[in-house]
Amino acid sequence: MRYMLFVCSDPDRTAELERTPLSDQDMADQTESWVEEMDRRGIRKHGDILRPPADATTVRVRNGETLLTDGPFAETREQIAGYDLIECADLDEAIAVAAKHPMATMGLIEVRPFLDE
């Protein structure tokens, strides 16, 4: 089954961890190790890092008019920082893969199956 992992930051948790010895480079190295492992195992099909929410454009069509808003579509503390498309045998395996992602320790990983699965 295919799953989308939404990799989300949590500003409160990030601020807390900034007071620890874990650096941005440590997180990048851990994430790269996770990517390499999941690629080697054939689980990760694609993924990437997204630009910050301030760079987003929200599109709505109301009464035939296209309305644009700069920034994220919702006010929320957690922000989607990236994504990974994975293929696993079942939800249990997808959860195990998500739990190994380094961002699960300082943010959250939303695991969502594709509709056609």
C-alpha positions in Angstrom: 0.0 0.0 0.0 1.1 3.6 -0.7 1.2 6.1 2.1 2.1 9.8 2.2 4.1 10.9 5.1 3.6 14.6 5.9 6.7 15.7 7.8 5.6 18.5 10.1 7.6 20.8 12.4 6.4 21.8 15.9 7.8 25.2 16.9 7.4 24.4 20.6 9.3 21.2 20.4 11.9 22.7 18.1 12.6 25.5 20.6 12.9 22.9 23.4 15.4 20.9 21.4 17.4 23.9 20.4 18.5 24.0 24.0 20.0 20.5 23.6 23.2 19.5 21.8 21.3 18.3 18.7 22.3 20.7 15.9 20.6 21.4 12.6 23.5 19.4 11.0 22.8 16.4 13.3 19.1 16.5 12.2 20.2 16.7 8.6 22.6 13.8 9.0 20.0 11.7 10.7 17.4 12.5 8.1 19.8 11.6 5.3 20.5 8.2 7.0 16.8 7.6 7.2 16.4 8.4 3.5 19.3 6.2 2.5 17.9 3.3 4.6 14.3 3.6 3.2 15.6 4.0 -0.4 17.9 0.9 0.1 14.9 -1.1 1.4 12.7 0.0 -1.6 10.2 1.6 0.8 10.6 5.3 -0.1 9.5 6.2 -3.6 9.9 10.0 -3.5 10.3 12.8 -1.0 11.4 16.4 -0.7 11.7 19.4 1.6 9.2 22.2 1.1 9.9 25.9 1.3 8.5 27.7 4.5 4.7 28.3 4.8 5.3 32.0 4.3 6.2 31.2 0.7 2.9 29.4 0.0 0.0 30.7 -2.1 -3.5 29.6 -1.2 -5.9 29.3 -4.1 -9.7 29.4 -3.7 -12.4 29.8 -6.3 -15.6 31.5 -5.0 -18.5 32.4 -7.3 -16.2 31.9 -10.3 -13.5 34.3 -9.0 -10.0 33.1 -8.2 -8.9 34.4 -4.8 -5.2 34.2 -3.8 -3.8 34.5 -0.3 -0.1 34.6 0.5 1.0 32.2 3.2 -0.4 29.0 4.6 -4.1 28.2 4.2 -4.6 27.6 8.0 -3.4 29.1 11.2 -1.7 26.2 12.9 1.5 25.8 15.0 2.6 22.7 13.1 3.7 23.3 9.6 4.3 20.8 6.8 8.1 20.9 6.2 8.3 18.1 3.6 6.9 14.8 2.5 7.8 11.2 1.6 5.8 8.8 -0.5 6.3 5.3 0.8 5.1 1.8 -0.1 4.6 -0.7 2.7 2.8 -3.9 3.3 0.3 -2.4 5.7 -0.4 0.5 8.1 1.7 -1.2 10.8 4.8 -1.1 8.6 4.1 2.5 7.5 3.8 3.5 11.2 7.2 1.8 12.0 8.8 3.6 9.0 7.4 7.0 10.2 8.5 6.3 13.8 12.1 5.9 12.5 12.0 9.3 10.8 14.1 11.8 12.8 11.5 14.5 12.6 9.1 12.3 14.6 11.2 13.3 17.7 10.9 17.0 17.2 7.8 17.4 15.2 5.3 14.9 13.9 4.7 12.6 10.9 1.2 12.2 9.6 0.7 8.9 7.9 -2.1 9.0 5.3 -3.0 6.2 2.9 -3.9 7.0 -0.7 -7.6 6.8 -1.5 -7.2 4.0 -4.2 -5.6 1.6 -1.7 
